[in-house]
């Protein structure tokens, strides 16, 4: 082989080798705040032919928020932005200087725990996670539980719609129950013979639940009315009995007065005869005893008459107290019922608004699911560097550094924006009153 051919062959080999360079080494990891490192420091002492261990420094330390390590004997050592090997040499230099050593001790720095990274957006479990070398965006999504799918949102909205309809139905039932109770209380307060239900109930009397509530309130009204009537009748009968007793006692007093008048007249005549010696004294004494007894009986009858008049007054007071107590009880219950009605109306308005929003959003997402197009997730990384914070677009293979914040966004297809957001297409919620909302919900 001639020299020219050899030179040509060497040149070809050089071109081939130059076309396939060796891969570049991975960038060395630089420390930062929240990194935890373990120090191993040893010193060879030839005078004793032993290896001395610096037990006070052979421990784990965390890089502070200012990027420094605070070590015994060495003091504050800058760690942020340095590689573990450079930090080891800086600690060795500092110990040699501070401790007056003749030679540098052997220092090794191992990273025990990397500072965390953060992931937010459309992932199942957003938050803070520990970093590990070689981490990519795709691996970070896996650590965060994967992407949050639209199917999960749709299932949640479907559950919200079902729960919202149940809440509106329950509020409707409470609303008509309170309306029926209010009508019954108003009838009791007015001492009416029957309940006058409002049109909101009478117009729906064909519905089983409404008819049942109205019937139950009628039964309660009849029972309470009968109970009150029975108590008043008993008091009235007692008063009539006392009135009769009072009249009887008054008659007895009349009879006693007549007897006293007759006995007094007879006693006067007998006393005159006794003074003349025409009648015996025992006859006079007998009439005096009879008069005293009749006067005593009259006094007892008069006392009973006063007691009867007092019992009649007490009975009148009991009747008045019974009516007042019943009226106060009904008025208080009516006030509480009205307060509950006001609360139901406010809750109904909120529940109907939430149900309206769920029923508008859920069909839009269901329609979006039925289409074959699927929006691709957008990955962004927010990274803090010496010059500030930068944000850039990434892909699934982009490596993540400690302290990075990964943002995952799944944009909605452009064709569904107006459906998912009523304001974008001019849709507005119709104005309805709480009672009308409840009635409308009850018919659906």
C-alpha positions, 0 to 999 in steps of 0.5 A: 500500500502506497503512502498516498493510499495510507493517508487517504485511508487514515483521512476516511477513518478520521471522517467516520470517527468525527461523524459519530462523536461521543455523547456529552456527559450529563450536566453536574447537579448543582445544590440549592435550598432544601437539598439535604446532604450527608458529610463524611470527613476523615483525616490521616494522622501519620504521627499516630498512623490512624485515620481520625473521623470528624464525628461532629461533622459526619451528619446530615445537613440541609441547605438553608433558604439563603443557599448556605450550610452552617457547620460546626467549626467551619461556620457558614459555607456557600452551597447554592450553585455548587456541585457536591465535589466543589462543596467538599473542597470548599469545606476542606479548605475552610476546616484547614483554615479555621482549625489550623491543620497542616493538610486538608482533611478528606471530605465527601458530600453525598446528596441524601434528599433532593429539593422538591419539584411541584406539579399543578394543573390537570393532574389527579394529585397536584402538589409537592413531590421529592425530586430524583435524578433524570426525572422527565415531565412524563415521569412527573405526571405519573408521580402525580397520579396521571392526567385528570380525564374529562370522564372524571369531570363528567361523572362528577357533574352528573352526580352534581345534577342528580344531587341537585335535583334531589336537593330541589325536590326535598326543598319543594317538599319542605316548602309545600309542607310549611305552606300547609302548616302556615294555612292551618295555623292562620285558621287556628289563630282566626278561630275559623271552622276550616282551613283555607289553603293557598292557591299554590296548594289547591291548584296541585291538590291532584298530586298525591304528596300535596293532597296527603299534606293537606289532609294531614293538616286538616286532621291536626286542625280538627284534633286541636280544635276538638281538644280546645273545644273540649277544654272550654266546654269543661270549664263552661260546664264548671262555671254553670255548676258554680252559677247554680250553686251560687243561686242556691246559696242566695236562696238559702240566705233568703230562707235564713233571713225569713227564719231569723225574722220569725224567730226574732219576732217570736222571741220578742213576744215570749220575752214580753210574757216572761217579764209579765210572768205569763211564760216560763224562762226556758221557753225564752232560752230555747228560742234564743238558741234557735235564733243563734243556730239559724244565724250561724247557718246563715253565716256559713251559707254567706261564706259558701256564697262568697267562695262560689263567687270566687270559683266563678271568677277563677273559672273565667280566668282559666277560660281566658288563660286557655284562649290566650295561651292557645293564641300565643302558642299558635302565633309563635309557631306561625312566626317560626313557620314563616321564618322557615319559609323564608330560609327555604326560599333562599335555599331554593334559589341557590339550589336552583341556580346550582342545578341550572349551572350543572345542567348547562355544563354537563350536556356541553361536556357530554357533547364534547366527549361524544366527538372524536377530537381530543385536545392535547395537553400543554406542558409548561415548566416554570424555573427559577434561575440566577436571573429570575423566573422563566417559563417555557413550553416542554414536552413529555421527555423534557428533563425536570430540575429540582425546584421546577414547577410543572404546569399541565393544561388541557385546553377545551376544543374551540367549538365547545367554548360557547356551549360550556360557557353560557356567557360566551354565547349570550345565554343567561339564567332566567329570572325566577322567584324561589317559589316558582323555581320550586314549583317548576322543579316539582313538575320536572 
